[in-house]
Amino acid sequence: MDFEQIRAFLNVATLRSFSEAAEKMFISQPSVSIRIKALEEELGVTLFDRSKAREPSLTDAGRVFLDYAQAIVNLQDECRDKLSGKRAEAIGLIYLGASTVPGTYLLPGMLTGFKKICPGISFNIDVTDTSAVIEGVLNYSYDLGFVGLIKQDERLRYLPIGEDQLIFCVRKGLLKEEFVAEGIPAKELGDYHLILREKGSATRQLLEKKIKENGLTLDLYPDITYYNSLEGIKQAVREGLGASILSNLSIQDMIKADEIDTCPLKDLDLKRSLYLVYHHSRVLGGAALKFKEFSSGKFA
């Protein structure tokens, strides 16, 4: 086992492509394949599932070896930087999964600030629902995730990165006068046709949790449309189809354009934190580690 074999493995695992790994390493694709094959023979395991030739995926053994390989390369880089007396420029590709609100309204600003410090780092970002982000972090599809809800799992760790609140919103002029000053009680939501997020979203999960704490369920509101697109819901509210309960971050454009009326839910505490989530056992590459530190305010 040598460092070039390990780096070939890490590049294929990160880029999910033998050809792109070869291009990055300035060698031929057969050379990458030979190095990984030799590594597999020495370890006595298969590291990649090659059934999909264009997108190799890690086997269970490959995911285990990934942490050891990354730790070895991190240590090599740290040793080299220490001996040379300088800090090498951070480069690499980071895979991020983000739920809709942090992925759309928080992450772009963070990336802009980070790229000014580490321009050599690139990102591949999937914006999906919270459940899919968590699953991607657990199965190593994402280096890091950004979500609006904590799912208890001993393998996961969360770092708060921002604050948000869910608020009631409806097209301008359609908010009943009695709700303007004090907010709308949860039991009065049935006065409106509701347009809500899909089941896997953190917004939906928080709303259901808080309503249940008040002895209510969404089943009590017969007139509901479920939409798996936040922008779709916003457009529906603009058009006057109904009302929704959305992230305050996500509707700032509509508030500034004076397109909607808003108010809090009178008897529900819908404040929440937004989080960076990562796998406790995973050894992050240098690029992902730097972005984790930056996102949590610990970057130096």
C-alpha positions as CSV (number, residue, x, y, z in Angstrom):
1,M,0.0,0.0,0.0
2,D,1.4,3.4,-1.0
3,F,0.3,7.0,-0.9
4,E,-0.5,7.1,-4.6
5,Q,-2.8,4.2,-4.3
6,I,-4.6,5.8,-1.4
7,R,-4.9,9.1,-3.2
8,A,-6.2,7.4,-6.3
9,F,-8.8,5.7,-4.1
10,L,-9.8,9.0,-2.4
11,N,-10.1,10.9,-5.7
12,V,-12.4,8.2,-7.2
13,A,-14.5,8.2,-4.0
14,T,-14.7,12.0,-3.9
15,L,-15.2,12.6,-7.7
16,R,-17.2,9.4,-8.2
17,S,-15.5,8.9,-11.5
18,F,-12.3,7.0,-12.5
19,S,-11.8,9.3,-15.5
20,E,-12.1,12.5,-13.5
21,A,-9.8,11.1,-10.9
22,A,-7.2,10.3,-13.6
23,E,-7.5,13.8,-15.0
24,K,-7.0,15.3,-11.5
25,M,-3.9,13.2,-10.9
26,F,-2.5,13.8,-14.4
27,I,-2.3,10.1,-15.2
28,S,-4.3,7.7,-17.4
29,Q,-7.6,6.1,-16.4
30,P,-6.0,2.6,-16.6
31,S,-3.3,3.8,-14.2
32,V,-6.0,4.8,-11.7
33,S,-7.7,1.4,-12.1
34,I,-4.4,-0.5,-11.7
35,R,-3.6,1.4,-8.4
36,I,-7.0,0.7,-6.9
37,K,-7.0,-2.9,-8.1
38,A,-3.7,-3.4,-6.4
39,L,-5.0,-1.7,-3.2
40,E,-8.1,-4.0,-3.2
41,E,-5.9,-7.1,-3.7
42,E,-3.6,-6.1,-0.8
43,L,-6.6,-5.4,1.5
44,G,-8.5,-8.4,0.3
45,V,-11.7,-6.5,-0.2
46,T,-13.6,-4.8,-3.1
47,L,-13.7,-1.0,-2.5
48,F,-16.0,0.1,-5.3
49,D,-19.2,-1.2,-6.8
50,R,-18.5,-1.0,-10.5
51,S,-21.9,-2.2,-11.7
52,K,-22.5,1.4,-12.8
53,A,-19.4,2.1,-14.8
54,R,-20.0,5.9,-15.1
55,E,-20.5,6.4,-11.3
56,P,-18.7,3.9,-9.1
57,S,-20.0,3.8,-5.5
58,L,-18.3,2.7,-2.3
59,T,-19.0,-0.7,-1.0
60,D,-19.4,-1.2,2.8
61,A,-15.7,-2.1,3.0
62,G,-14.9,1.0,0.9
63,R,-16.8,3.3,3.3
64,V,-14.8,1.8,6.2
65,F,-11.5,2.2,4.4
66,L,-12.4,5.8,3.4
67,D,-12.0,7.1,6.9
68,Y,-8.6,5.4,7.3
69,A,-7.4,6.6,3.9
70,Q,-8.5,10.1,4.6
71,A,-6.8,10.1,8.0
72,I,-3.5,8.8,6.4
73,V,-3.6,11.5,3.8
74,N,-4.5,14.2,6.3
75,L,-1.6,13.2,8.5
76,Q,0.8,13.2,5.5
77,D,-0.3,16.7,4.5
78,E,0.0,17.9,8.0
79,C,3.5,16.5,8.3
80,R,4.6,18.0,5.0
81,D,3.2,21.4,5.9
82,K,4.8,21.3,9.4
83,L,8.2,20.5,8.0
84,S,8.0,23.0,5.2
85,G,7.0,25.7,7.6
86,K,4.1,26.9,5.5
87,R,0.4,26.2,5.2
88,A,-0.6,24.7,1.9
89,E,-3.5,26.2,-0.1
90,A,-6.7,24.3,0.6
91,I,-8.1,22.6,-2.5
92,G,-10.6,19.9,-3.1
93,L,-14.3,19.1,-3.8
94,I,-16.9,19.0,-1.1
95,Y,-20.2,17.3,-1.4
96,L,-23.0,19.1,0.6
97,G,-26.6,18.2,1.2
98,A,-28.9,21.0,2.4
99,S,-32.6,21.2,3.1
100,T,-34.5,23.8,1.2
101,V,-34.3,26.8,3.6
102,P,-30.6,26.7,4.6
103,G,-29.7,25.5,1.1
104,T,-31.5,28.4,-0.6
105,Y,-31.3,31.3,1.8
106,L,-28.3,30.7,4.1
107,L,-25.7,28.6,2.2
108,P,-25.1,31.0,-0.8
109,G,-23.9,33.7,1.5
110,M,-21.7,31.3,3.5
111,L,-20.1,30.0,0.3
112,T,-19.4,33.5,-1.0
113,G,-17.5,34.3,2.2
114,F,-15.7,31.0,2.2
115,K,-14.6,31.2,-1.4
116,K,-12.9,34.5,-0.7
117,I,-10.7,32.7,1.8
118,C,-10.3,29.3,0.0
119,P,-10.8,29.9,-3.7
120,G,-9.3,26.5,-4.6
121,I,-12.2,24.5,-3.0
122,S,-15.2,23.6,-5.1
123,F,-18.7,22.4,-4.1
124,N,-21.3,19.9,-5.3
125,I,-24.6,20.8,-3.6
126,D,-27.9,18.9,-3.5
127,V,-30.9,20.8,-2.2
128,T,-33.5,18.3,-0.9
129,D,-35.6,17.6,2.1
130,T,-34.2,17.1,5.6
131,S,-34.7,13.4,5.7
132,A,-32.7,12.9,2.5
133,V,-29.9,15.2,3.8
134,I,-29.6,13.1,7.0
135,E,-29.6,9.9,5.1
136,G,-26.9,11.2,2.8
137,V,-24.7,12.2,5.7
138,L,-25.2,8.8,7.3
139,N,-24.3,6.8,4.1
140,Y,-21.3,9.1,3.2
141,S,-23.0,10.6,0.1
142,Y,-22.4,14.1,1.7
143,D,-19.4,15.3,3.5
144,L,-21.6,17.8,5.4
145,G,-25.3,18.6,5.7
146,F,-27.3,21.7,6.5
147,V,-30.8,21.2,8.0
148,G,-33.5,22.9,10.1
149,L,-34.3,20.0,12.4
150,I,-32.3,17.6,14.6
151,K,-32.9,13.9,14.1
152,Q,-31.5,12.0,17.2
153,D,-28.9,9.5,16.1
154,E,-25.7,8.6,18.0
155,R,-23.7,8.8,14.7
156,L,-24.6,12.4,14.1
157,R,-23.3,15.7,15.5
158,Y,-25.0,19.1,15.0
159,L,-23.5,22.6,15.1
160,P,-26.0,25.6,15.2
161,I,-25.3,28.1,12.4
162,G,-28.3,30.3,12.3
163,E,-31.8,31.1,13.6
164,D,-35.2,31.1,11.9
165,Q,-38.9,31.2,12.6
166,L,-42.0,29.9,10.9
167,I,-44.7,32.5,10.3
168,F,-48.2,32.6,8.8
169,C,-48.5,34.3,5.5
170,V,-51.3,35.1,3.0
171,R,-51.7,37.3,0.0
172,K,-51.9,41.0,0.7
173,G,-55.3,42.1,2.0
174,L,-56.5,38.6,2.9
175,L,-55.4,38.5,6.5
176,K,-58.3,38.9,8.9
177,E,-58.1,42.1,10.9
178,E,-58.4,40.4,14.3
179,F,-55.2,38.4,13.6
180,V,-53.0,41.3,12.6
181,A,-52.0,42.5,16.1
182,E,-51.9,39.3,18.1
183,G,-51.4,36.5,15.6
184,I,-53.6,33.7,14.5
185,P,-54.5,30.9,16.9
186,A,-53.7,27.4,15.6
187,K,-57.4,26.4,15.9
188,E,-58.3,29.2,13.4
189,L,-56.0,28.0,10.7
190,G,-59.0,26.1,9.2
191,D,-60.5,29.4,8.2
192,Y,-57.9,29.4,5.3
193,H,-57.1,27.0,2.5
194,L,-53.6,25.9,3.7
195,I,-50.7,25.1,1.4
196,L,-48.0,23.2,3.3
197,R,-44.6,21.6,2.7
198,E,-44.2,17.8,2.0
199,K,-43.8,15.4,4.9
200,G,-40.0,15.1,4.8
201,S,-39.3,18.8,5.2
202,A,-38.1,20.3,8.5
203,T,-40.8,23.0,8.2
204,R,-43.6,20.5,8.0
205,Q,-42.1,18.3,10.8
206,L,-41.7,21.3,13.2
207,L,-45.3,22.5,12.5
208,E,-46.8,19.1,13.1
209,K,-44.8,18.7,16.3
210,K,-45.9,22.1,17.7
211,I,-49.5,21.6,16.7
212,K,-49.6,18.2,18.3
213,E,-48.2,19.7,21.6
214,N,-51.4,21.9,21.5
215,G,-53.6,18.8,21.2
216,L,-54.3,19.3,17.5
217,T,-53.4,17.5,14.3
218,L,-53.3,18.5,10.6
219,D,-56.3,16.2,10.1
220,L,-58.5,18.8,11.7
221,Y,-57.9,21.1,8.8
222,P,-59.7,19.5,5.8
223,D,-58.7,22.0,3.2
224,I,-55.0,21.5,2.6
225,T,-52.8,21.3,-0.5
226,Y,-49.3,19.7,0.0
227,Y,-46.5,21.0,-2.2
228,N,-43.0,19.7,-2.4
229,S,-41.6,23.0,-3.7
230,L,-41.1,26.0,-1.5
231,E,-41.1,28.3,-4.5
232,G,-44.3,26.7,-5.7
233,I,-45.9,27.4,-2.4
234,K,-44.7,31.0,-2.4
235,Q,-46.2,31.5,-5.9
236,A,-49.5,29.9,-4.8
237,V,-49.7,32.4,-1.9
238,R,-48.9,35.3,-4.3
239,E,-51.7,34.2,-6.5
240,G,-54.2,34.0,-3.6
241,L,-54.7,30.2,-3.7
242,G,-54.4,30.0,0.1
243,A,-52.2,30.7,3.1
244,S,-49.1,29.0,4.3
245,I,-46.7,28.7,7.3
246,L,-43.2,29.3,6.0
247,S,-39.7,30.2,7.1
248,N,-39.2,33.8,7.7
249,L,-35.9,33.7,5.8
250,S,-37.7,32.3,2.7
251,I,-40.4,35.1,2.4
252,Q,-38.3,38.2,2.9
253,D,-38.5,38.9,-0.9
254,M,-42.3,38.8,-0.7
255,I,-42.4,41.0,2.4
256,K,-40.1,43.6,0.8
257,A,-42.3,43.5,-2.4
258,D,-45.4,44.1,-0.2
259,E,-47.0,41.0,-1.7
260,I,-48.2,39.3,1.5
261,D,-49.5,39.9,5.0
262,T,-47.8,38.0,7.8
263,C,-48.4,37.3,11.5
264,P,-47.1,34.8,14.1
265,L,-49.1,31.8,15.2
266,K,-50.5,33.0,18.5
267,D,-50.1,29.9,20.6
268,L,-47.2,28.1,18.9
269,D,-43.5,28.7,19.4
270,L,-42.1,28.2,15.9
271,K,-38.6,29.5,16.4
272,R,-35.9,27.1,15.4
273,S,-32.1,26.8,14.8
274,L,-30.5,25.9,11.6
275,Y,-27.7,23.3,11.8
276,L,-24.6,21.9,10.2
277,V,-24.8,18.1,10.6
278,Y,-21.9,15.7,10.1
279,H,-21.1,12.0,10.7
280,H,-19.3,11.7,14.1
281,S,-17.1,8.8,12.9
282,R,-16.2,10.1,9.5
283,V,-12.7,11.5,8.9
284,L,-13.2,14.7,6.8
285,G,-10.8,15.7,4.1
286,G,-8.9,18.9,4.5
287,A,-11.3,20.9,2.4
288,A,-14.5,19.7,4.1
289,L,-12.8,20.2,7.5
290,K,-12.0,23.8,6.7
291,F,-15.6,24.5,5.6
292,K,-17.0,22.9,8.7
293,E,-14.8,25.1,10.8
294,F,-15.8,28.2,8.8
295,S,-19.5,27.4,9.0
296,S,-19.4,27.0,12.8
297,G,-17.3,30.2,13.3
298,K,-14.2,28.3,14.3
299,F,-12.1,28.9,11.1
300,A,-8.6,30.2,11.6
